[in-house]
């Protein structure tokens, strides 16, 4: 640091130490912010390092003084009228508000968090911010990319921790409830053609149910407070599927489209896709930004009503730790409970996903790219 900058730095540090009012600390902070802007435009890394340090220390000092203001305000308002006496209106406070000081609630909260940090943690934070500020002055795009990547990784870890904790909580319940419910209801769709009556109608393959029968299924009783529903719906039954989702206690949030390798039937168009609706209840964590699966599955049509394996991979990648159940299942998949007329009767009530189960985003991307 040059002698001139060193003098200004020492002067600012001394002024902060002597600051006894919030507006004094904020004034020093505002000057440091202005200095940061100038230093960035001038690409003066030495100056921006100095200004960043002073700004953070000024915000911490302002936070300390704001906390003192809050304590003083609380002590003034704690008095009670004497027994038998009349309650008098308290005198109008002369304390300045945040608006008077030109400080937003967000700034006040952040600065007070700085003030609450230990000396060691705060100094580490200052060193980190100074390093980032200098690097941003030298290579702004590179630092922005790195900052975004770091933020994404932090959010990804936080989301993974929340999902894992939620899974452990649900598995510990005395009566197991499911955080993931996959359903493929036996929709009753009327067909008109002779071919439909004899071949493509679902009634020719398995017992079908009316809309009211499907809605009466007590799915809410097996759903955890925080849960996600994946509900298969053919194109003509989309309105009914959304009605079922609402009746079961879930709110629609999104959907995945299964793009089939050949067209099927349909009155207006020949349907070549099917919907996997997604609904939620409670505070189920959505995937972290950047980890969301793609909205289209491209997979071959197999036997009647058999769904693509990629759909299971998506769900398992999104929620690897939550207990899962498949309604109207025809097979038992590792890590799932299978329920339905055609579901296998053997197997454990619930088995956590094995090491071979594809739970990672990489495995999912590979499967969807086929």
N, C-alpha and C positions, 0 to 999 in steps of 0.2 A: 504494500500500500504506500502510495506517495506521501511525502510529508504533509501536503495540503489536505489530502483526504484523511490522513491520520488525525490531524487537528480537528477537522469537522466531525469525525467519528467519535473522538473523545468528548467533544463538546456536547454532542447529541446524547451520549451515554450518561454524562453528568446531569444534563437537563432532565432525562428520564428519572434518574435517581431522586431528583429534587421535586418531581411532579407530585402535587397533592390534590389535583383536581382532574376529573376525567377529561375535560376539554383541553387541558394542557397536554396530557398524554396523546389525545387524539390529534392535536395540532402537529405534534412531532411526527406521528404516524402518517398524516396526510402529506407532509413535506417529503417523507421518505418514499411514499407512493409516487409523487410527482417526480422525484429523483430517479426512481426505477424506470419510469416511462422515458425520461430523457436519456438515461444510460442505455436503454434498449435500442432507441433510435440511433444513438451515437456508437452502438456496439462497443461500449466501454465496459468490459467485464469486471474491472477493478471497482468501478463505481457502482455497478449493479449488485455486486457482492456486498459492498458496504451498505447500500440502501436497503437490501433485503434483510440484513441483520437488524438494522435499526427499526424497520417496520414491524418485524415480529416481536422485538423487545418492547416496542411502544404498545402493541396490541396486548401483550401480556400485562403490562403495567396498567393499561386502561381496564383490562379485565379484573385486576386486583381491586381497583378503585370502584368499579361497578358492583363488585361483591360487597364491598364495604357499604355502598349506598343501599343495597338491598337489606342488609342487616340493620342499618340505621332506620330504614323505613319501617321494618317489622317491629322494632323496639318502641317506636313512637306510637304505633297503632295498638299497643297491647294494654293500654290503661283502661280501667273500669271505673264507672261512677261509684261513689261511696254509697253504702247501704242507706236507704231513705232519702238520698239526694236525687236531684233531677239530672238526667243525662243531658249534657250540653254538647252542642255541635262542636266538633274539634276545629281548631283554627285551621285556616287554609294553609296547606303545606307550601313551604318555600323551596322544597327540593325540586331540582330540574328533572324533567322527564327525558326519555331517550330521544323523543322527537326534538326537544329543545337542544339537545346535544348534537343532533344530526347523525344519530346512530340507529341503524335498523335493529330489529329483534334478532335477525340472523347474525349480524356482527356481534351484538352483545353476547349471544350464546356462545359463539366461537371464541371470542376473546376471554370469556370467563372459563372456558375449557382450557385455554392456554394457561390461565392463572392457576388452575387446579392441578396442573401437571407438576411432577417432581422436578427438581432442578436438573437432574441427570437426563430425564426424558425430554425436557424442553430443549436442553442444549443439543441433544441428538436430533431433535426436530429442526432446530435452527440450522445445524450443519447440513442436513439433508436438503432443506429448502434453498440454502445458499448454493449448494452444488448444482441443483436443478436449474436455478435462475441463471447461473453462469453458463451452463451447458446450453440452455435455451437461447441465450444471447449469441452463442457461437453457431449453433445448429438448431434453429427453432423447429423445423420439421421432424428431425430425428428425435428430439426430446418429446415432441407431441406424440409421435408414434409409440415411443417407449412408455410414456405416461398412460396412454390409452391401454397398452398391453398390460401394464402393471395393474391398472384399475380393473380391467376385465378379469385378470387372474385372481385378484382379491375378491371380486364378486362371485366368481366361479367357486372358489373355496368356501365362501360364506354360504352359498346356496347348497353346496354338497354337504356341508356340516348340518344345515337346517334339515335337509331331507333325511340324513342319517339319524339325527336325533328324533325326528318325527317317527321314523320307522321303529326305532327302539322303544319309543313310548307306546306305539300301537301294539307292538308284539308283547309288551308287558301287561296289557289290559287283562283282567280276569277272564273276560269273554272276548275272544279275538274279533276285532272289527277290521275292515279292509280299507287301506288307503288308496288302492287301485281296484277299480271294478271295470271289467270288460264285458260288454253284453252284445249279443247278436239275437235279438228277439225273433220268434217265429211269426213274422208279419203275415197278415191275411190280406193278400192283394188279389183283387178280382181280375181274372183274365177272360177275354172274349173269344179268342180264336180256338179252333179245334186243336191246333198244335199246343197252345198254352194249356188247355184243359188236360191233355194227355201226356205232356212232357215237361214243360218249363214251370208249371205251377208248383209252388212250394209244398202244397198239400199232397203232392205225389211223392214227396221225399221224407216228410216228417209231419207230425201233428202241428197244426197252426193254431194261433190264438187270436182272439179279437183284440181290438185296441183297448177296450176296458179291462180285459183280462190281464194284458201286459201292464197297464197302469196300476192294477191292484197288487202287483208283486211288491212285497215289503222290502224293497231294496234299501230303504232308509235305515232299517233295523240292523243291517250288516255293514253299513258304511261308517267309517270313522268320522269324527267331527271335522277333520281336515282330510278331504278325499278328492279324487279325480275320477270321473266316469268317461270311459271310451265306449261310445254307442254306435254300432253299425246301422246304417240306414240306406236302403235303396233309393234311387231318385224319386219314384212316385210316392214313397212313404216318408219323405223328408218332413213335411209339416207334422205328421203324426209322431215322428221320432222326437222332434223338438218339444212336443206336448208331453211325451213320456218322460223326457229328461227333466222337465219342470216339475212334473208330478212326483218324480222320485227324489226331488229336493236338490237338484243341481242347476247351476246357471251356465248357459252356453257361453263358451269363450272362443272356440276356434274349431277347425276341422281339417282332416287329412283326406285327400282324394286318392282312391285306388284306380289308376289308369290301367284298364285291362288290355290284353293283347288281341282281343277280338270283340266285336260288338254283340250285344244281346238283343233283347226285345224292347218294345216301347211303342206308345201310341203316337206321340208327336215326333220323337227322334228315337233312333236305336241307341239305347244307353250303353256306353262303353266305360262307365265309371261307377263307383260306389263311394259313399261318404262314411268316414269314421269321425263322428262328432265328438268333441271334447267339452266336458262340462266340469265345473268345480263346485265344492262347498267348503266353507271355512277358509282357513289361511294355508292352502296348499301352495308350496313354492313353485313358481313357473321356472322353466330352464333359465340359466344365466344367459345374458346377452352374448350371442355368437354360438351358443350351444343348442339353439333350437333346431329340431330336425326339419328337413325339407317337407313341404306340404303335399308332395305328390309321390306315390308309390307306383312304380311301373313293374307289374308282375303278371305272370300267366294265370289264366283261369284254370282251375283244376276241377275236382268233383263239385257237385252242386253245393253252393253256400260255403265252401271251404275258403277261408280267408288266407291271404298271403303271409308267409312266415315273417316278412319284413315288418308287418304291423306289430308283432310281438317284440321284435328287436327294438323298435322305436320306443315302445312303452318301457321296456326293461332298461334302456339307456337313460330315459328320462327319470325313472323312479326305481333305481336298483335296490333300495333298502326297504321299501314299503311292502307290507303284506298284500298279495294280489289274489283276486278271484275272477274266474271266467264263468259267466252265466251262459247257459245253453252250449256248453263246451262239448266237443266230440272226442277230444284227446286230453291227456294230462301232461302239461308241460312243467319241466323242472322249475320250481319256485312259485308255482301257481296252485290254487285250489280249483278243482273242476266241478261245476254243478250243472245238472241238466239231465234230461231223459236219456241222452246218449253218452253221458259222461262216464268214464271208467270208475268202478267202485273201489278199486284197490289204490294204494298209495297213501302217503302221509297226509295229515290234515293241513299241514303247512311245512314246506321245506324251503329254507333260504336258498337263494340262487347259488349254484355251484360255480367253481372257478372257471368252468368251461362255458358258462352262460355268457352270451355277448351283452355286456353291460356298458361298454365304452362307446364314446362318440366315434372313435376310429373304426370300430367293428361295424357300427351302424352305417357309416358312410360307405364302407366297402360293400355291404349288403345292398344298399340302395343304388349303388353305381353299376350293378350287374345288368 
